[in-house]
């Protein structure tokens, strides 16, 4: 049997890994896994019933090293090191068979793991690939959260953080201090601010068409243009939210495709935020203040 190392194979083992005399195999020394490479080319003259891949026998030194690249996250390292390691006694073995206990990931454990990761990165053994953390409505965070983020961003292991907000100059939550976007100035100086613009009519129509396609709704070009006008007057969110009720109205009228008549009906039933605020202001005497 051609192999990467001398091996005595029992018949039961040969049946388990589906190898036979004349097969070329290799064994991973770290895991003991046996994998079949193919059939030795010395048996190429035989008449086999099935097509085989014939490979030459290995020459020279058969012991080879293989580099294995594994992707792990810092949380995986924290969870693996926080899990209690059992012994070999009967109580420890029974505990391992049962549901594992949840152990707290302490700040000391994170610091030790960060030291090991930094050493591996400096030695060239590991490569650090920063992740991305997206925080929406960042103005809802209080001063304690901003202080934690300010310190965390100084760490070399910190991910790329993206903040999103629609606020102008407002009060930082938990304080009496006002700041742009509700973010403290010392943290705001660390950020790159990306300016955004409102969508135009053509862009709105394209977004609404994609949303209708994702939801599996059929709508004609005239209705899309009319829905884009509604989005210009109210907001894109309001226009997107009108798609589902318009589809229900179209099915009730015996049609599979959304028409302009359906959009007119649902637009008269549901108010957007601007219309609702204007109605409350005009009829504020009818409501309890």
N, C-alpha and C positions, 0 to 999 in steps of 0.2 A: 504494500500500500504506500503510495507516494504521500508524504506528509511533510510538514514543516519541522517536525520533531519526531523522535522515535516514540511509539505509543503502542501499547497492547490493548486491543479493543475486544471487548466481549461481544457475543452475538446480540445480547439484549441492548447494549449500547448502540450497536450499529443499526438496529431496527428503529431505535428512538430518534436518532438524528438523521436517519435515512441515508446512510453511507454504506458502501460495499467495498470489497477488495478491488483496488485499482483507482479509487477516488482520491483526489487531492484535497486536503482539508487544511485549515489553519486554526490554531487555538490561541485565544486571548489569555495571556498569563494573569492579568489583573482580575478578570471575571471568570475565567475558566470556560467561556463560551466556545463551542465548536461550530464552525461554519464550513460549508462545502463550497470549494472553489469550482470544481468541475471534474472531469474524467481525465486520467493520465493519457497523454498522447501515445503511450506504448500500446494501448488497447484500441487504437484507431482502426486497426485492420479487422476487428471483430464486427459481426453483423448484429447490431443492436436493434431492437424493435422500435425504440424511440430515438429521436435526434438528441445527441449529447454535445456538450461543449468541451472540446479536448484542450487541455492546458499542459504546458511542459512542466517537468519536475523541477523544483527549486534547486539552484546550484549554490555551492559555497555555504556561507553562514546563514542558518535558517532563523536565528534569533534576531528579530527586528523591533525597532521602536516605532510607535505610532503616536502622533500628537493628537490629543482630543481637546476640542474647544467646546466649552460649556457656557451657556448664557444663564446667569442667575441675577436676581434682583437683590437689593439690600434687605428688603423685607423677607425674602427667602432665607437669607443668612441669619437674620434676627430670629425668625421663627424656628429655624433648625437648631440654633444654639440655646434658645430659651426652653426647648422641650427637655424635660428631665430624662437622663440616660439611666436605664435600669441595669441591674446586675445580672448575675447568672443564677441566683437562688430562685426557689420556686415561687416566692411571693412576687419578685420582680418580673418573672416570666408571665405570671397570671395578670399582672398589671399591664404589661405590654399587649396582651391579647384583648384586654378590655378597651373601652373608649379612652383615648389619651386625654390627660388633663390639660386645660389651657393654662399656660404660665405667662405671667406678665413680662413684657419686654421692657426692662428698666433702662434708664438713661445711661447707667454705667455699662450695661451690655452693649448698647449702641456705640458708645465711645471706644470700647475694646475692639469691636468689629471694624469700626472706621479706621483704627490704627493699623489693623491687619490689612485692610483693603488698600490703604495708602502705601504701605510697605510693598505690597504686590505690584502696585502701579509704578512705584519708583524703581523696582527691580526689573520691570518689563515683563513680568509674568502675567499680569492681567491688564486689561484695557478698560477704562471707565467710559461708558457711553451714557451721557446725561439724558434723563427722561424729560417729559413735558408735563407740567402741572397747570391746569386751566382753572381759574377761579372766576366764576361769573358773579355779578352783583357785588363787587368787592367793597362798595361803600357800606355794605351791611356789616362788615367786620368792625370790631371794637379796637380800642387802643392796645389791649393785651395781645390780640392776634397780630396786629401790625408790628409790635415789638418782637414777637417770636419770628415773624417772617423776615424782619430786618436783620436779625442775628443769623437765621438759617441761610440767607442768601450769601453770607460771607464764607460759608463752608465750601470746600472744593468739591464735595460730593452732592451739592445742591442741584436740583433739576432746573430746567428752563421754565420760569414761571410767567404765565400770561394772565394779566388782569383784564377784566371787561366791566365797564360801567357806563351808564348813560347820564350820570349826574354832572352838574357844573360845579360851581363853588358852593359847598355845603358844609355842614358841621360834621366833624369826625365823631363817630358814634362813641359815646361814653365820656366825651369831653365837651368843653365850651369853645373849642378852637375850630375855626373855619379854615378850609383848605380846598384847593382844586380837586374835584372828583371825590372828595371825602377821604383822601389819602394823606397821611402826614407828609410834610415837606421833606423830611430827612429820607423817607422811603421813596418819595416821588423823584428825588434827585438821582436815584439808582436806576430808574426805569427809562426806556425808550418809548416815547408816546407816539402812537400811530394815529394819524387823523383819518377820520372816515367821512364819507359823503352820503347823502341820501340817494336812493335808487331813482333812476329815471324811468319813464314809461316803458321803454323797450326792455330794460333790465327787469322791471316788475313782471312784465308779461312772460319773459323767459323763465323767471323763478316760479311763477304760477303754473306754467306749462309743465315744468319738471315736477312740481308737487302733485299736480293732477295725475301725471304718469306714474309716480310712486304709489299713489293711493288707488290706482287702477280706475280712474274716472275718465269719461269721455266728454270733451268739451270742444265746441267749434271756435274758429278764429274770432268771430264777432263777439262771442261771450268772453273770450280771453281779453280782448281789447277793452270791453266794458268793465270787466273785473279789474283791469289795470287802472282804469279811471277811478274806480272806487278806492283802490289802494293809494292813489295820489291824493284824493280828498281826505281819506281817513288815515289808514296805515296799512302796511303790508301784512301785518299779523291779522288784522280784521278781514282783509281780502282772502287770505288763506283759510281762515276759519269759516268763511261762507261757502267753501267748496262742498263740504260734507252735507250741510242741510240742503243746498241746492241740488245735490245728487238725489237726496230723499224725495224732494218735491218733484223732480223729473221722473222718478220711478212711479210716484203716485199718479202722475199724469200719463203714464203708459209709454214713457220714452227712456231710452238708455243713455242718451247724450244730453248734457246740460245746455240749455238755451238761455238767451237773454231774459226771457219771461220768468224763468226760474230764479235768476239772480235778482230781478226786480222784486219778486215776492219775498225772498229771504232778506233782502236788504231793507225792506219795509218792516220786517218783523224784529230784526236785531239792530241795536244801536251800537255805534262805536264809542270810544271813550270821549272823544271831542263832542259828539252830539249829546251824549248823556250828561256831560258837564254843563253844556249850554242849556239843556232842558231843565236841569236842577237850578240853574241861576235864574231862568225866566219864571219858574214856578216854585221858587223857594218858600213862598207863603203857604203852599199846600203840604209841606213836609215838616216833620217835627225837628226842631233845631236844638 
